[in-house]
Amino acid sequence: MVEFQHNRDFLKDSLRKTIDFRASAQHRGLPIPPLEEPVDQQLPRISLPDRESWSLVLQETDLADAIGNRRSRRNYSDEYLKVEELAFLLWATQGQRSPGEQPPHFRTVPSAGARHSFETYLFIHRMEKIPPGLYRYLPLSNELVLIYSADKESKTRLSRAVLGQNFVADSAVVFVWTTVPYRMEWRYLQAAHRVILLDAGHVCQNLYLACEAIQAGTCAIAAYDQEAMDELIQVDGEDQFTIYLAPVGKY
Ligand SMILES: Cc1cc2nc3c(=O)[nH]c(=O)nc-3n(C[C@H](O)[C@H](O)[C@H](O)COP(=O)(O)O)c2cc1C
């Protein structure tokens, strides 16, 4: 007999009644966790176009059309994405709502308590002006940081890490979202983890809709080899780990 009760309880907010929030790191006066993971200053960075620049290359899209046409797309053409299109997708998924606002807590997606526990990694395969490799998005400065350049085995390793779903490595770019749970736990203790998963849904749905606006497709991916993916993006698997992925490409 398979036991589901523990997992079902995880989906409920009943847990909140059992938590003493006075024990939270926030309540105890511990410093607010950084909004972005620290960056190795030696790594090369790429500045991304801002909203004024990328909006010039986007066609107007009717929101009802974008919602109505949305579907999971797993076949991608060989077309390269423009850097303006990538900047738009990053803005839609994790960008700052009002760049320059202090403190920079608010983004284009909602997050429980505006805690925003995610980091965005990108496996870039076909992008105008940006060489293939693994990058991380820095939402506060609207930059990419290069973690490592692609080699001839990169796509094979990625395909293995997504359990042989080969369309993922055939995309122009793969979004990989990690969570840094402490950013949420700092306020919500054991109630943090359920809302982290709820937050992730908003991010990926915005990617689906933004893709429809640039005639690109995406597909949510929740089935992957956890340890292999964390190793590929060089996170420790404890304080930061992958929770969701989405390949993107023109169709
Ligand atoms: C949480 C979640 C996880 C998913 N994981 C995968 C996956 O690992 N591989 C895949 O091919 N599709 C995956 N999908 C896509 C679903 O199969 C797809 O949304 C579903 O078949 C409905 O099709 P539609 O998105 O076109 O409406 C996932 C979707 C969601 C929302």
PDBQT file of the ligand as one rigid body, heavy atoms in Angstrom, charges set to zero:
ROOT
HETATM    1  C1  LIG A 301       4.557  20.803 -13.548  1.00  0.00    +0.000 C 
HETATM    2  C2  LIG A 301       4.693  20.318 -14.964  1.00  0.00    +0.000 A 
HETATM    3  C3  LIG A 301       5.650  19.381 -15.281  1.00  0.00    +0.000 A 
HETATM    4  C4  LIG A 301       5.813  18.947 -16.602  1.00  0.00    +0.000 A 
HETATM    5  N1  LIG A 301       6.858  18.105 -16.909  1.00  0.00    +0.000 NA
HETATM    6  C5  LIG A 301       7.025  17.740 -18.189  1.00  0.00    +0.000 A 
HETATM    7  C6  LIG A 301       8.149  16.928 -18.559  1.00  0.00    +0.000 A 
HETATM    8  O1  LIG A 301       8.996  16.584 -17.731  1.00  0.00    +0.000 OA
HETATM    9  N2  LIG A 301       8.267  16.577 -19.858  1.00  0.00    +0.000 N 
HETATM   10  C7  LIG A 301       7.371  16.973 -20.821  1.00  0.00    +0.000 A 
HETATM   11  O2  LIG A 301       7.559  16.624 -21.985  1.00  0.00    +0.000 OA
HETATM   12  N3  LIG A 301       6.310  17.747 -20.502  1.00  0.00    +0.000 NA
HETATM   13  C8  LIG A 301       6.130  18.146 -19.221  1.00  0.00    +0.000 A 
HETATM   14  N4  LIG A 301       5.078  18.986 -18.904  1.00  0.00    +0.000 N 
HETATM   15  C9  LIG A 301       4.152  19.460 -19.948  1.00  0.00    +0.000 C 
HETATM   16  C10 LIG A 301       2.800  18.753 -19.854  1.00  0.00    +0.000 C 
HETATM   17  O3  LIG A 301       2.933  17.452 -20.362  1.00  0.00    +0.000 OA
HETATM   18  C11 LIG A 301       1.766  19.566 -20.628  1.00  0.00    +0.000 C 
HETATM   19  O4  LIG A 301       1.551  20.801 -19.990  1.00  0.00    +0.000 OA
HETATM   20  C12 LIG A 301       0.437  18.808 -20.710  1.00  0.00    +0.000 C 
HETATM   21  O5  LIG A 301       0.535  17.671 -21.515  1.00  0.00    +0.000 OA
HETATM   22  C13 LIG A 301      -0.682  19.689 -21.257  1.00  0.00    +0.000 C 
HETATM   23  O6  LIG A 301      -0.345  20.180 -22.538  1.00  0.00    +0.000 OA
HETATM   24  P1  LIG A 301      -0.322  21.744 -22.849  1.00  0.00    +0.000 P 
HETATM   25  O7  LIG A 301       0.746  22.378 -21.986  1.00  0.00    +0.000 OA
HETATM   26  O8  LIG A 301       0.002  21.855 -24.301  1.00  0.00    +0.000 OA
HETATM   27  O9  LIG A 301      -1.655  22.297 -22.480  1.00  0.00    +0.000 OA
HETATM   28  C14 LIG A 301       4.941  19.425 -17.607  1.00  0.00    +0.000 A 
HETATM   29  C15 LIG A 301       3.968  20.378 -17.275  1.00  0.00    +0.000 A 
HETATM   30  C16 LIG A 301       3.850  20.843 -15.971  1.00  0.00    +0.000 A 
HETATM   31  C17 LIG A 301       2.850  21.908 -15.671  1.00  0.00    +0.000 C 
ENDROOT
TORSDOF 0
